[in-house]
Structure formats: structure tokens, C-alpha cells
Amino acid sequence: MRHGTTNWNEKKIIQGRRHNRLSKSGVKLVENTAYEIKDIDFDVIISSPMFRTIQTANIVNKYHNCKIIKNELLSEIDRGKFSGRPYNKLTENEKFLFDTIDKNSGMEQAFDVYKRANSFVNEVLPKYKNQTVLIVTHDIIASFIEIILTNKQDTYDINKYTPLFKNAEVKCFEVNI
């Protein structure tokens, strides 16, 4: 699950690892999603430690009352010098650097985020074998987890990121780890 919408999402401000809370509409969006998945029997919720993901996890957990575990591997990509800046105020060159996650831009590299997602899938998820786990995270890390779980690596250029998760979107996967 991706976190709900923040004010910065709505204003197209680059968040990165800034700790932003959900907007009013973001809370409502998560509440609606939480209601839609209320009948799924989660054993545990594992969340990125960012405020917006913990807030999302807590809203969903109102229907589940299970343990929420923070995991750094699920953290948002570090957007470096772009964090806190409106996307539409970037120069054309900066937009290119941002959009391609250019190695000279000071941002965490897409492949490093992919490696974090892979570590999460291969090191953390096996601890919850035969359990139903809700992962609450951010778009890029959720997208990489989806790619890893569905073996779609060859159809996705991790150096030119394309979002796969909308805010408060849940995707379900059955995996045998």
C-alpha cells in the first residue's frame, strides 16, 4: 500500500525523506481504502518510518488492531537537493536530472532503492511466512517490491522510474517465500 496524499503531493512539491503528514483529503482517501480492506485479516503491518506512512498504517489498523513494525528499508527515496522544491519551479535541466534520477543530482540512486526493496523481500518478508502482511510505503519502493514479487524486472527500466502506485492504493500478492 502506498501512503495517502499529503499537502505536498497535492502541490507537486518533492517530498523525498521529509516528514509530511497526510492532507485532509489524504486522510479521507486512506479511510476509504481502510474500509475497503477491513475484512482482510492482517497479522502484521510493516511500514516505512516516515510520518505519512505511519499515519496511513494507523488509520488502516483501526480495523485490524495488529502490530505495526517500522522498517527503514521501506523509506522513501532520498531526493537530495530536490526535497522541498516544487517540481514546476525546477529548471528544464533539473527536471531532466530529477526524472532520470541522474547519478550527479545528489539523489539516492534508483538501483540502490531497488536493492533496498530486494533486501526487504528476501530478508524481512520470510520472517512472516504463512502470514498476511500489509506493507505501507512509498510509490517507488512499492513499485520495486511489486516488480520483485511478480518477476517483472526485465520490463522496467529502474533508472527511468515510472510510478506504479497511486496514493492509498493497495495491491495484493500471494507469495511463497
C-alpha positions as a Markdown table, in Angstrom:
| # | Residue | x | y | z |
|---|---|---|---|---|
| 1 | Met | 0.0 | 0.0 | 0.0 |
| 2 | Arg | 1.2 | 3.5 | -0.8 |
| 3 | His | 0.6 | 6.2 | 1.8 |
| 4 | Gly | -2.3 | 8.6 | 1.4 |
| 5 | Thr | -1.9 | 12.0 | -0.2 |
| 6 | Thr | 0.0 | 14.8 | 1.6 |
| 7 | Asn | -0.3 | 18.6 | 1.0 |
| 8 | Trp | 3.0 | 18.4 | -0.8 |
| 9 | Asn | 1.6 | 15.6 | -3.1 |
| 10 | Glu | -1.3 | 17.9 | -3.9 |
| 11 | Lys | 1.0 | 20.9 | -4.5 |
| 12 | Lys | 3.5 | 18.8 | -6.5 |
| 13 | Ile | 6.3 | 19.5 | -4.0 |
| 14 | Ile | 9.1 | 17.0 | -4.0 |
| 15 | Gln | 9.0 | 15.2 | -0.6 |
| 16 | Gly | 11.8 | 12.7 | -0.5 |
| 17 | Arg | 12.5 | 11.9 | 3.1 |
| 18 | Arg | 10.8 | 14.9 | 4.5 |
| 19 | His | 8.3 | 14.0 | 7.3 |
| 20 | Asn | 5.0 | 15.3 | 6.0 |
| 21 | Arg | 1.6 | 14.4 | 7.3 |
| 22 | Leu | -1.5 | 13.4 | 5.3 |
| 23 | Ser | -3.7 | 16.2 | 4.0 |
| 24 | Lys | -7.4 | 16.2 | 4.9 |
| 25 | Ser | -8.2 | 14.6 | 1.5 |
| 26 | Gly | -5.4 | 12.1 | 2.1 |
| 27 | Val | -6.8 | 11.0 | 5.4 |
| 28 | Lys | -10.2 | 10.6 | 3.8 |
| 29 | Leu | -8.6 | 8.6 | 0.9 |
| 30 | Val | -6.9 | 6.3 | 3.4 |
| 31 | Glu | -10.1 | 5.9 | 5.5 |
| 32 | Asn | -11.9 | 4.8 | 2.4 |
| 33 | Thr | -9.2 | 2.3 | 1.5 |
| 34 | Ala | -9.0 | 1.1 | 5.1 |
| 35 | Tyr | -12.8 | 0.4 | 5.0 |
| 36 | Glu | -12.4 | -1.5 | 1.6 |
| 37 | Ile | -9.8 | -3.8 | 3.1 |
| 38 | Lys | -11.3 | -4.1 | 6.6 |
| 39 | Asp | -12.1 | -7.8 | 6.1 |
| 40 | Ile | -8.6 | -8.8 | 5.3 |
| 41 | Asp | -7.1 | -10.5 | 8.4 |
| 42 | Phe | -3.7 | -8.9 | 8.6 |
| 43 | Asp | -1.2 | -10.5 | 11.0 |
| 44 | Val | 1.2 | -7.5 | 11.0 |
| 45 | Ile | 1.6 | -4.2 | 9.3 |
| 46 | Ile | 5.2 | -3.2 | 8.3 |
| 47 | Ser | 5.7 | 0.4 | 7.5 |
| 48 | Ser | 8.2 | 2.9 | 6.4 |
| 49 | Pro | 9.2 | 5.1 | 9.4 |
| 50 | Met | 8.0 | 8.3 | 7.6 |
| 51 | Phe | 5.1 | 10.2 | 9.3 |
| 52 | Arg | 2.8 | 9.9 | 6.3 |
| 53 | Thr | 3.2 | 6.1 | 6.1 |
| 54 | Ile | 2.9 | 5.6 | 9.9 |
| 55 | Gln | -0.2 | 7.8 | 9.8 |
| 56 | Thr | -1.6 | 5.7 | 7.0 |
| 57 | Ala | -0.8 | 2.5 | 8.8 |
| 58 | Asn | -2.5 | 3.7 | 12.0 |
| 59 | Ile | -5.7 | 4.6 | 10.1 |
| 60 | Val | -5.8 | 1.2 | 8.4 |
| 61 | Asn | -5.0 | -0.5 | 11.7 |
| 62 | Lys | -8.3 | 0.8 | 13.3 |
| 63 | Tyr | -9.9 | -2.2 | 11.7 |
| 64 | His | -7.2 | -4.7 | 12.5 |
| 65 | Asn | -5.5 | -3.9 | 15.8 |
| 66 | Cys | -2.3 | -5.7 | 14.9 |
| 67 | Lys | 1.3 | -4.8 | 15.5 |
| 68 | Ile | 2.9 | -2.0 | 13.3 |
| 69 | Ile | 6.6 | -2.5 | 12.7 |
| 70 | Lys | 8.7 | 0.3 | 11.3 |
| 71 | Asn | 11.3 | -0.8 | 8.8 |
| 72 | Glu | 14.0 | 1.6 | 7.3 |
| 73 | Leu | 14.2 | -0.5 | 4.1 |
| 74 | Leu | 10.8 | 0.9 | 3.2 |
| 75 | Ser | 11.9 | 4.5 | 3.5 |
| 76 | Glu | 11.2 | 6.9 | 0.6 |
| 77 | Ile | 14.0 | 7.6 | -2.0 |
| 78 | Asp | 16.3 | 10.3 | -0.8 |
| 79 | Arg | 15.6 | 13.2 | -3.2 |
| 80 | Gly | 18.6 | 15.2 | -2.0 |
| 81 | Lys | 18.7 | 18.8 | -3.1 |
| 82 | Phe | 15.3 | 18.5 | -4.7 |
| 83 | Ser | 13.4 | 17.7 | -1.5 |
| 84 | Gly | 11.0 | 20.5 | -0.6 |
| 85 | Arg | 11.1 | 22.1 | -4.0 |
| 86 | Pro | 8.0 | 22.5 | -6.2 |
| 87 | Tyr | 8.5 | 20.3 | -9.3 |
| 88 | Asn | 7.2 | 23.1 | -11.6 |
| 89 | Lys | 9.9 | 25.5 | -10.3 |
| 90 | Leu | 12.7 | 23.3 | -11.4 |
| 91 | Thr | 14.7 | 24.3 | -14.5 |
| 92 | Glu | 14.4 | 22.1 | -17.5 |
| 93 | Asn | 17.9 | 20.7 | -16.7 |
| 94 | Glu | 16.9 | 20.0 | -13.1 |
| 95 | Lys | 13.7 | 18.3 | -14.3 |
| 96 | Phe | 15.8 | 16.0 | -16.5 |
| 97 | Leu | 18.1 | 15.2 | -13.6 |
| 98 | Phe | 15.2 | 14.6 | -11.3 |
| 99 | Asp | 13.2 | 12.5 | -13.8 |
| 100 | Thr | 16.1 | 10.3 | -14.8 |
| 101 | Ile | 17.4 | 10.0 | -11.2 |
| 102 | Asp | 20.7 | 11.2 | -12.5 |
| 103 | Lys | 23.7 | 10.0 | -10.5 |
| 104 | Asn | 25.1 | 13.5 | -10.5 |
| 105 | Ser | 22.0 | 15.0 | -8.9 |
| 106 | Gly | 22.7 | 14.1 | -5.3 |
| 107 | Met | 19.7 | 11.8 | -5.1 |
| 108 | Glu | 19.7 | 8.2 | -3.9 |
| 109 | Gln | 20.1 | 6.1 | -7.0 |
| 110 | Ala | 17.2 | 4.0 | -8.3 |
| 111 | Phe | 19.3 | 0.9 | -8.2 |
| 112 | Asp | 20.1 | 1.4 | -4.5 |
| 113 | Val | 16.4 | 1.8 | -3.8 |
| 114 | Tyr | 15.8 | -1.4 | -5.8 |
| 115 | Lys | 18.4 | -3.2 | -3.7 |
| 116 | Arg | 16.6 | -2.0 | -0.5 |
| 117 | Ala | 13.4 | -3.4 | -1.9 |
| 118 | Asn | 15.1 | -6.6 | -2.7 |
| 119 | Ser | 16.6 | -6.9 | 0.8 |
| 120 | Phe | 13.1 | -6.3 | 2.3 |
| 121 | Val | 11.6 | -9.1 | 0.1 |
| 122 | Asn | 14.4 | -11.5 | 0.7 |
| 123 | Glu | 15.4 | -10.8 | 4.3 |
| 124 | Val | 12.3 | -9.4 | 6.1 |
| 125 | Leu | 9.3 | -11.0 | 4.4 |
| 126 | Pro | 10.5 | -14.6 | 5.1 |
| 127 | Lys | 10.1 | -13.8 | 8.8 |
| 128 | Tyr | 6.4 | -13.6 | 8.2 |
| 129 | Lys | 6.0 | -16.9 | 6.3 |
| 130 | Asn | 2.3 | -18.0 | 6.1 |
| 131 | Gln | 1.1 | -14.6 | 7.5 |
| 132 | Thr | -0.8 | -11.9 | 5.9 |
| 133 | Val | 1.3 | -8.7 | 5.9 |
| 134 | Leu | 0.3 | -5.2 | 4.9 |
| 135 | Ile | 3.3 | -3.2 | 3.7 |
| 136 | Val | 2.8 | 0.6 | 3.9 |
| 137 | Thr | 5.4 | 2.5 | 2.0 |
| 138 | His | 6.1 | 4.9 | -0.9 |
| 139 | Asp | 5.5 | 4.7 | -4.6 |
| 140 | Ile | 9.0 | 3.9 | -5.8 |
| 141 | Ile | 9.7 | 1.3 | -3.1 |
| 142 | Ala | 6.3 | -0.2 | -3.5 |
| 143 | Ser | 6.8 | -0.4 | -7.3 |
| 144 | Phe | 10.1 | -2.1 | -6.9 |
| 145 | Ile | 8.6 | -4.6 | -4.4 |
| 146 | Glu | 5.8 | -5.3 | -6.9 |
| 147 | Ile | 8.4 | -5.8 | -9.7 |
| 148 | Ile | 10.4 | -8.3 | -7.5 |
| 149 | Leu | 7.3 | -10.2 | -6.4 |
| 150 | Thr | 6.0 | -10.5 | -9.9 |
| 151 | Asn | 9.4 | -11.1 | -11.6 |
| 152 | Lys | 8.9 | -8.1 | -14.0 |
| 153 | Gln | 12.4 | -6.8 | -13.7 |
| 154 | Asp | 13.0 | -7.2 | -17.5 |
| 155 | Thr | 10.1 | -4.9 | -18.4 |
| 156 | Tyr | 11.1 | -2.0 | -16.2 |
| 157 | Asp | 13.9 | 0.4 | -16.5 |
| 158 | Ile | 14.8 | 1.2 | -12.9 |
| 159 | Asn | 16.9 | 4.2 | -14.0 |
| 160 | Lys | 13.9 | 5.9 | -15.6 |
| 161 | Tyr | 11.3 | 5.5 | -12.9 |
| 162 | Thr | 7.6 | 5.3 | -13.8 |
| 163 | Pro | 5.1 | 5.3 | -10.9 |
| 164 | Leu | 3.0 | 2.2 | -10.4 |
| 165 | Phe | 1.1 | 3.0 | -7.2 |
| 166 | Lys | -1.5 | 5.8 | -6.7 |
| 167 | Asn | -1.9 | 7.3 | -3.2 |
| 168 | Ala | -3.6 | 4.9 | -0.8 |
| 169 | Glu | -3.6 | 2.2 | -3.4 |
| 170 | Val | -3.4 | -1.4 | -2.3 |
| 171 | Lys | -2.2 | -4.3 | -4.4 |
| 172 | Cys | -2.4 | -7.9 | -3.2 |
| 173 | Phe | 0.2 | -10.6 | -3.9 |
| 174 | Glu | 0.4 | -14.1 | -2.8 |
| 175 | Val | 4.0 | -15.2 | -2.5 |
| 176 | Asn | 5.7 | -18.3 | -1.4 |
| 177 | Ile | 8.9 | -17.3 | 0.3 |
